[in-house]
Amino acid sequence: MKLLRTAIILSSLSTGAAVGHEQWADGTTIPSWVRESCCGPADAHRLTVGQIKHVDEEGGWLVEGHYYIVPDYRVLPSQDGHVWIFYTSFPNGDQSHSYCFFVPTGQF
């Protein structure tokens, strides 16, 4: 059920961002670990490259809308050319640290 909800949210975020829950926009298969580890219905946040900034002195990334710096070692290559970050926003306004952070190749 979680996988189905994830597929629905990803497909509604952007036309072509995900084909069902099996493929990135470029047609390559989404690895099962991504579907299982990174996704929840409200956890997926698609951004532009302009909404992220590398902070050399911190060794990580500032991500618009996310409270925490994402360490460099947590960055993964985006398969579809979009920036994706997965985290949970709680009703009290708190956020989790990111589960996964995907950045297009050449940006990191």
N, C-alpha and C positions, 0 to 999 in steps of 0.2 A: 504494500500500500504506500509506503514512504517513497518508493521508487516511482510509482505512478504520479504521486503528488509533485515530486521533483520534476518529472518530465513536463507536467502541465505548467508549472511555474516558469521553467526555463523556456518553454516554447512561447509563453505569453510575454516574456520580457523583451524578446526581439524576434522579429521575423527572420528565420534562418539561423538564429543563435544555437538552436539545437533541433535536430530532426528526431522527434519522439524523445527517446532517452538513450539512443544508441550511437548517435553520430554528432560530431562537431559540425559547424557550418561548412567546413572544407571537405566533409564527407568521410573523414577518418573516424574510427571507432572511439567512443569515449570509454576509457578503461573502467573496469568494474570498481576499482578502488576509489575512483573519483566519485562515482555515483553513490557508493556506500559511505565514504568518509566525509565528503564535502557538502552534501546536499540535504536540505530540508526545504519545505515549501516557502518559507519566508527568509531563508538564509542566503539566497543567491542575489548578488548585487552586481549588475553590469555597469561598468564605467568606461570613460574614455581615457586615453593616455593623458589628456590635460587635467584629469582629476586625481592624478597620482604624482608624487614627487619623491625622488630619491634623496635621502638625507645622509650624506657621506659620514658626517661626524657621529651619527647614531647607528650607522651600519644597517639601515633599513628604509622603509617606505612610509610616507605619510599618505593616507588614503582618505579622500573627501568623504565625510559622513561616518568614518570609523574612528573610534577614540584611541586606538592603540597603534603604535608603530609596528609595522610588520617587518621582522628581521630578514635580512638578505637570504639567510639559509632556508627560509620558508617559501621563497619565490619559485614558481613553476612556470615553464613555457606554455603560453596560451596556444591552443590548437586552432583557434578560429580567428585570431587577430584582435580579439576584444580583451579588455581587462575585466577579470572576474574576481570578486572576493566573496567568501562565504563566511558569515558570522550570524549570531543570533542577537536580536534586539529584544530585551525583556520589557514587560509592561511597566516596570518602575523606571524605565529610561536607561538602565544599565545595558551594556553589551558584552558579549563574550569576546575573547581574542579570536582572530581569524582561524578558520578550519583549513582553508586553502586560499591561495592567492596566485592567480594566473596573470602573467604579463606577456604581451607580444614579444617575440624574439627580437633582439636589437634594442630593446628598451632597458635591459638589465645586464 
